[in-house]
Amino acid sequence: MTLTAWKERNPEYKDMPASYAGRLDPMASGKLLVLLGEECKKQKEYTKLDKEYEIEVLFDVGSDTGDALGLVEYAGKTTPVDNFSRLPEILKAEEGSHTRPYPHFSSKTVNGKPLFLHALEGDLSRITIPTHEERIYRIKILKRTSLSAEKLQERITDFLARVPSSDEPSKRLGADFRIAAVRQSWDKALAQAHGRSFVIISLRVSCGSGTYMRALAPRLGEALGSRAFALSIHRTRLGRRAWYTGGHIGLATQLLHMKYFLILVVVVLVGAGGWYVMQQQSPTTEPAPEVSLPIATTTPAEVVTETPTASSTVSAPGTVQEIRVTGSNFAFDPKEIRVKEGTRVRLVFINATGTHDWVVDEFSARTKVLQGAGSDTVEFVANKRGTFEYYCSVGTHRQMGMKGNLIVE
Ligand SMILES: [Cu+2]
C-alpha cells in the first residue's frame, strides 16, 4: 500500500507530509512505520529502530536472492538430521555484531546504481561490494517442521501467483522480477526433489536495523553443510530492544514525545486468507509506556502494490502553493502534480531513502541532491501551460522510473 492510498483512507492526514521509515523486502510481510509531519525529517533515526522477524528457513534448496523470489537450485542432498543438533550453537555465533557485505539483490547503490541492477547486468565482479554492520540480539528456534516436495510446490505456486506484475523497471525487484526464470528454476528444483521432504526451521530473530533475513537463511544452510533460503519473512515488531544499551539509546524516550507519530502496519501477501490487517503497536519493547501516542489508527488496510496515483490539490493562479513530494528508490510520491497557470509553487522535496533530487527543466527548478533522509525546498512560478516531466537527475534513476508529471492547466 502506498502512502497516497493510505491518506485516502485517512483524510485527516491528507495535507500532512508522510514518508516511510525503511522498507520491507520484496514480498516480505509485516509492519512498516509511517512518519507524519515534522517527523519526516527524523527519518534517519526512525530507520535505525530495531526489528523483530519471524522467518521460515527451508533447507536443501538455495536461492540467489536468499528468498523464494530468487533463482533456486536444489542442493541435491538431505542435510543429515545430526547436523541440526548443531543449530543452537550456530545461531549463537550469529548473535552479536558482524560486518557483512550487502546482499547482491539489495538496493544499496554502488556508482549510483543499486546492487540488484549490477547483479542483473552481470557486472558484480567489476565492482566492490560494500559492507555494513549487522547486529543480531537474539535468535530463538520456534519450531521445526517438515514439508513434502509436493506441499512445497503448492506453497511456491501460490506465492509466485501473488507476485504482482509490473512493467516498470524500478518495481521489478518486488514485482515481476525475473518471474518466468524463477518459476522455471522452481519447476526444475522440485522435479529433482520429487518424493522427498524438507526441513523447515522457524526462527524469531531480533536484530538491529539493516539486518538481512534473506542473507541469514543461506548462511545457516551453509553452516549445516547444505543450502537454505528464507521461505517466508514476517516482520513482527519495530522498536528498541529493552535490554539493549548500545548506540541509539534515548530514541524510545524520544518516540514518546513526538507530535505526529503513528505506526502503520502494512503487509504484502502471505496467509491463505489474503491480507493481514494492520495493527497499532507500541514502538518499543520496553515496559508499557505511560504516555500514549497522540495519533494512532487501527483502521484495517489492504495492501496493494506500489502504484501512487494521487495528485495534489489545485489552487487559484497567483497564489503560493506548497506541494510535497517524497522520493525513494526509485519513485516519487505523488507521481502527478496539478497546478493552475501562474501559481507560485513551493516544492518541498522529502527524500525517504537513497540519493535523489527533484528536477523540472522547463521551470529551471532543481533541489539539492539529498543523500538519505532529508528535505529541500525549491520555488518557481508555473508560468506556462502543459505537461512537464519532473525527475531525479541522479545516475539512471530517471530511466528507472523515478519521474512524474507536473501538469499546469
Ligand atoms: Cu534518484
Residues whose N, C-alpha, C, O or C-beta is under 5 A from the ligand:
A	BS01	CU	T355 H356 D357 C392 V394 H397 M402
